[in-house]
Amino acid sequence: MKENGKLQAAALSEVSHLKVHGRSNGSLAPLTLFWTGSAVEFNIRGSELWIEAEADYDQHEPWIGIVINGFAVSRQMLTAGRRWICVFRGMNGNTVKNVRIVRELQAMSDDPGCLLQLHAVRSDGEFLPVADKALKLEFIGDSITSGEGVMGSKTEEDWIPVWFSATDSYTALTAELLEADYRVISQSGWGVLTSWDNNPSCNIPRYYSQVCGLLGGERNEALGALQENDFEAWQPDAVIINLGTNDGGAFYSPEWTDPASGIARKQRLNEDGSFNEHDLEAFEKAAESFLVKLRQCNPQAHLVWAYGMLGIPMLPAIRRAVDSYISATGDNRVSVFQLPDMTPESAGARSHPGRLAHEQAAQALSGYLLKLLQ
């Protein structure tokens, strides 16, 4: 890469040292970043670095964040097309910089055209090895885990990509506090049993074993999104499940009707406004079944159901599901952790947790995980 101080370009597949974060199809020609928080990381000694990125979409444009030496220095929208983006220039060419190019936006299940790929780098420096962190964390969740509302004022209500941020989410902040590598599996509005609007197809467990199975369209299928994930290649020390918020919301949403079959689905409220016991039981069974799947895929990980940033209406049901799983399996590496609730002061855009709420969640969760993983 380095030749008399001049910028030299190389495909990612030709770079001797780099590190990929997040589930991928295994290809660097190009590297497809599917999930929020997915990234490529470099250690580079040089004064200038560019990345060649390609974006596409039908509705929702992808965003990227640039993190240098642990500090998020910029984030930007990528309009459709392929282009070179300057990561940094004019820096001391003799020092080593740690750089991550991060997908800021979640995988978009309702936009099969949404695409983010990295093709090449251009630099005057040399790339050095990137070491693995001592810990690995996997986060599973919904809009909270996708960082929806972290960016933007409290008055914002538009559902658009700019209000999402992976680098400011509690996932990244927790991983930073624990000096851990991490991955994120999340989708706004989705749950364990149904989505917020009672759609039973929109649940994370259904697609967990695939690379990014909730993505539709022929291009995503060709890119390997529907392939089975290689769990042996990356085993987390802890899996943090932050699901249940949308399952709880489904009780207050209108029924959902399958356009193909005409079958309606609804999580029901009793006459006194309490959750219907039979529907709660269905949620608990789905949660327990998901724990079984998580253990099969991650045999040694601590499974931590972390919940509570937008209230705790489903907490008793979550506790019952976890207790039932432990009783049935004897697996004592499973626990429930209540996250600090959002307050008016810590709220962000779209009535979601803001940066302060994510910081508070990361502080609490990292402290709990630190004791658990010692």
C-alpha positions in Angstrom: 0.0 0.0 0.0 2.9 2.4 0.7 5.0 3.7 -2.2 7.1 6.8 -1.7 4.3 8.5 0.3 1.8 8.3 -2.6 -1.7 7.1 -2.3 -2.1 3.5 -3.4 -5.4 1.7 -3.9 -6.2 -1.9 -3.1 -9.3 -4.1 -3.0 -10.3 -5.1 0.6 -9.5 -8.7 -0.4 -5.9 -7.6 -1.0 -5.4 -5.9 2.3 -3.1 -8.1 4.5 -4.6 -7.0 7.8 -8.2 -6.1 8.5 -11.0 -7.2 10.8 -14.7 -7.7 10.0 -17.3 -7.1 12.6 -20.8 -8.6 12.3 -22.3 -11.5 10.5 -21.1 -11.7 6.9 -21.2 -13.9 3.8 -17.5 -14.5 4.1 -16.6 -12.4 1.1 -14.3 -9.3 0.9 -14.9 -8.8 -2.8 -16.8 -6.8 -1.8 -17.6 -6.8 2.0 -21.4 -6.5 2.6 -22.4 -5.0 5.9 -25.8 -6.4 6.7 -26.6 -5.5 10.3 -26.3 -2.4 12.4 -22.9 -2.1 14.1 -21.3 -4.3 11.4 -17.9 -2.8 10.4 -14.5 -3.2 9.0 -11.6 -2.3 11.3 -8.0 -1.4 10.4 -4.8 -0.5 12.2 -2.9 1.8 9.9 0.3 3.8 10.0 -0.1 6.6 7.5 -1.3 10.1 7.0 -4.3 9.5 4.7 -7.0 6.9 4.2 -10.0 6.6 1.9 -12.6 3.8 1.6 -14.6 2.9 -1.5 -18.2 2.4 -0.6 -21.3 1.4 -2.6 -24.9 2.1 -1.5 -28.3 1.3 -2.9 -31.9 1.5 -1.6 -35.5 1.8 -2.7 -36.6 3.8 0.4 -34.1 4.0 3.2 -30.5 5.1 2.5 -27.7 3.5 4.6 -25.5 5.6 6.9 -22.0 5.0 8.0 -20.0 6.1 11.1 -16.3 6.6 11.2 -14.5 5.8 14.4 -10.8 6.8 14.9 -9.0 5.6 18.0 -12.2 4.9 19.7 -13.8 8.2 19.0 -16.8 8.6 16.6 -15.5 11.5 14.4 -18.3 11.5 11.8 -21.4 9.9 10.4 -22.9 10.4 6.9 -25.6 9.4 4.5 -24.6 7.4 1.5 -26.7 8.1 -1.6 -27.1 5.5 -4.3 -23.9 4.7 -6.2 -20.2 3.8 -5.7 -17.8 6.4 -4.5 -14.5 7.1 -2.5 -15.0 8.6 1.0 -12.1 10.2 2.9 -11.7 8.6 6.3 -8.9 10.9 7.4 -6.0 13.0 5.9 -3.2 15.2 7.1 -2.6 13.1 10.2 0.8 12.2 11.6 2.0 9.5 9.2 4.3 7.9 11.8 1.6 7.0 14.3 -0.8 4.0 14.2 -4.5 4.8 13.9 -7.2 2.4 14.8 -10.1 2.9 12.4 -13.6 1.4 12.1 -16.1 2.0 9.3 -19.5 1.2 10.9 -22.9 0.6 9.4 -25.1 3.0 11.4 -28.4 1.8 10.1 -30.2 -1.5 10.9 -30.9 -4.2 8.3 -34.0 -3.0 6.6 -36.6 -5.8 6.3 -39.1 -3.6 4.5 -36.6 -2.3 1.9 -34.9 -5.2 0.0 -33.1 -2.6 -2.1 -31.1 -1.3 0.9 -27.4 -2.2 0.4 -24.1 -1.2 1.9 -20.8 -2.6 0.6 -17.2 -1.7 0.9 -14.9 -2.5 -2.0 -11.4 -1.0 -1.6 -9.1 1.3 0.4 -6.6 4.0 -0.7 -3.8 5.1 1.5 -0.2 6.2 1.8 0.4 4.0 4.8 0.7 0.4 5.8 -1.8 -1.9 7.5 -1.0 -3.7 10.7 -2.6 -6.6 12.5 -5.8 -6.0 14.4 -6.1 -8.1 17.5 -9.2 -9.7 18.9 -10.6 -8.4 22.1 -10.7 -10.7 25.2 -14.5 -10.7 25.2 -17.2 -11.2 22.6 -20.8 -10.0 23.0 -23.9 -10.5 20.9 -26.9 -8.2 21.3 -30.4 -9.2 20.1 -33.2 -6.7 20.1 -35.6 -4.3 18.5 -35.6 -0.6 17.8 -33.8 0.2 21.1 -31.0 -2.2 20.2 -30.9 -0.7 16.6 -30.3 2.7 18.2 -33.5 4.2 16.8 -34.0 7.7 18.3 -30.5 8.0 19.7 -29.9 10.8 17.2 -32.3 13.8 16.8 -34.3 16.0 19.1 -37.3 14.9 21.1 -39.6 16.5 18.7 -38.6 14.3 15.8 -41.2 11.7 14.7 -40.3 10.8 11.1 -39.3 7.2 10.7 -36.1 7.8 8.7 -32.5 6.5 8.8 -30.9 9.6 10.1 -32.3 9.0 13.6 -30.6 5.6 13.9 -27.1 5.2 15.3 -25.1 2.1 16.0 -22.1 4.0 17.4 -24.2 5.8 20.0 -26.3 2.7 21.0 -25.9 0.9 24.4 -24.5 -2.0 22.4 -21.4 -0.1 21.3 -21.1 1.7 24.6 -21.3 -1.6 26.6 -18.8 -3.2 24.4 -16.5 -0.2 24.8 -16.7 -0.3 28.6 -15.9 -4.0 28.6 -13.3 -3.8 25.9 -15.2 -6.4 23.9 -15.9 -7.2 20.3 -19.6 -7.3 19.6 -22.3 -8.1 17.0 -25.9 -6.9 16.8 -29.1 -8.7 15.6 -32.0 -6.3 15.7 -35.0 -5.0 13.9 -37.3 -2.1 14.8 -40.9 -3.1 15.8 -40.1 -6.8 16.0 -40.5 -9.1 19.0 -40.2 -12.7 20.3 -43.7 -13.8 19.3 -45.0 -10.9 17.1 -44.2 -7.4 16.1 -45.8 -4.3 17.7 -48.8 -4.6 15.2 -49.4 -8.4 15.9 -47.7 -9.7 12.8 -46.4 -13.2 13.8 -44.0 -13.3 10.9 -42.0 -10.4 12.3 -40.1 -12.1 15.1 -36.4 -12.4 15.6 -36.2 -16.1 16.6 -37.5 -17.1 13.2 -34.4 -15.7 11.4 -31.8 -15.9 14.1 -29.9 -18.9 12.7 -29.4 -17.2 9.3 -26.8 -14.6 8.3 -29.5 -12.0 7.9 -32.6 -13.9 7.0 -35.1 -11.1 7.5 -33.9 -9.4 4.3 -35.9 -10.1 1.2 -35.2 -9.8 -2.5 -33.2 -11.8 -5.0 -30.0 -9.7 -4.5 -29.9 -10.3 -0.7 -30.5 -14.0 -1.3 -27.6 -14.0 -3.9 -25.4 -12.2 -1.3 -26.0 -15.1 1.2 -28.3 -13.3 3.6 -30.5 -16.4 3.8 -27.6 -18.8 4.4 -27.1 -20.5 7.8 -24.8 -18.5 10.0 -21.4 -20.1 10.9 -21.7 -20.1 14.7 -18.5 -22.1 15.2 -16.5 -19.3 13.6 -17.6 -16.7 16.2 -18.8 -17.7 19.7 -19.8 -15.0 22.1 -19.1 -15.0 25.8 -22.5 -13.5 26.4 -25.7 -13.1 24.4 -27.8 -10.2 25.5 -31.5 -10.4 24.5 -33.4 -7.1 24.7 -36.8 -8.2 23.4 -40.4 -8.0 24.7 -41.1 -4.3 24.3 -43.0 -4.8 21.0 -44.7 -8.0 22.2 -46.1 -5.9 25.0 -47.1 -3.2 22.6 -49.1 -5.7 20.5 -51.6 -6.0 23.3 -52.6 -2.4 22.6 -52.5 -2.5 18.8 -55.3 -3.5 16.4 -55.5 -7.0 15.1 -53.3 -8.0 12.2 -54.8 -9.8 9.2 -52.8 -12.0 7.0 -53.4 -10.7 3.4 -52.9 -14.2 1.9 -55.0 -16.3 4.3 -57.3 -13.7 5.8 -56.5 -15.1 9.3 -56.4 -12.4 12.0 -54.0 -12.3 14.9 -54.2 -10.2 18.1 -52.6 -10.2 21.6 -55.7 -9.5 23.7 -56.5 -7.5 26.8 -58.9 -8.6 29.4 -61.9 -6.5 30.3 -60.0 -5.0 33.2 -57.2 -4.0 30.9 -54.8 -6.7 32.0 -53.0 -9.0 29.5 -54.9 -12.0 28.5 -53.4 -15.1 30.3 -53.5 -17.4 27.2 -51.7 -14.8 25.0 -49.1 -14.2 27.7 -48.5 -17.9 27.9 -47.9 -18.0 24.1 -45.3 -15.2 24.5 -43.6 -17.2 27.4 -43.5 -20.3 25.3 -41.9 -18.4 22.4 -39.4 -16.9 24.7 -38.5 -20.2 26.3 -38.2 -21.8 22.8 -35.9 -19.0 21.8 -33.6 -19.7 24.7 -33.4 -23.3 23.6 -32.3 -22.1 20.2 -29.8 -19.7 21.6 -28.2 -22.3 23.7 -28.0 -24.7 20.8 -26.2 -22.0 18.7 -24.1 -20.7 21.6 -23.3 -23.6 23.9 -21.0 -21.8 26.3 -22.4 -18.3 26.4 -24.2 -16.6 29.3 -27.7 -15.8 28.1 -28.9 -12.5 29.6 -32.4 -11.2 29.0 -31.9 -7.5 29.5 -35.2 -5.5 29.4 -36.7 -2.3 30.7 -35.6 0.8 28.8 -39.2 1.5 27.8 -41.1 0.2 30.8 -41.4 -3.3 32.2 -44.9 -4.6 31.4 -43.5 -7.9 30.1 -41.0 -8.4 32.9 -43.0 -11.0 34.9 -43.7 -13.0 31.8 -40.0 -12.9 30.8 -39.0 -14.0 34.3 -41.5 -16.9 34.1 -40.1 -18.0 30.7 -36.5 -17.9 32.0 -37.4 -19.8 35.1 -39.3 -22.4 33.1 -36.3 -22.8 30.8 -33.9 -23.3 33.7 -36.2 -25.7 35.4 -36.6 -27.8 32.2 -32.9 -27.8 31.2 -30.9 -27.3 34.4 -29.0 -24.6 32.5 -27.9 -22.1 35.1 -26.0 -19.7 32.7 -29.3 -17.8 32.0 -30.5 -14.7 33.9 -32.7 -11.6 33.7 -31.4 -8.1 34.1 -33.6 -5.1 34.4 -32.3 -2.1 32.4 -32.8 1.5 33.7 -36.0 3.0 32.3 -35.9 6.0 30.0 -36.9 9.3 31.7 -38.1 12.6 30.2 -34.5 13.8 30.6 -33.0 10.8 28.8 -35.6 10.5 26.0 -34.5 10.9 22.4 -36.2 11.1 19.0 -39.4 9.3 18.2 -40.2 8.7 21.9 -37.2 6.3 22.1 -34.3 6.3 24.4 -31.7 9.1 23.7 -28.0 9.1 24.1 -28.2 9.6 27.9 -30.5 6.6 28.3 -28.2 4.4 26.3 -25.2 5.6 28.4 -27.1 4.7 31.6 -28.1 1.3 30.2 -24.5 0.6 29.1 -23.2 1.5 32.6 -25.6 -0.7 34.3 -25.4 -3.6 31.9 -21.6 -3.6 31.7 -21.3 -3.7 35.5 -23.6 -6.7 35.5 -21.8 -8.5 32.7 -18.4 -7.8 34.3 -19.4 -9.7 37.4 -21.0 -12.5 35.4 -18.0 -13.0 33.1 -15.2 -12.8 35.7 
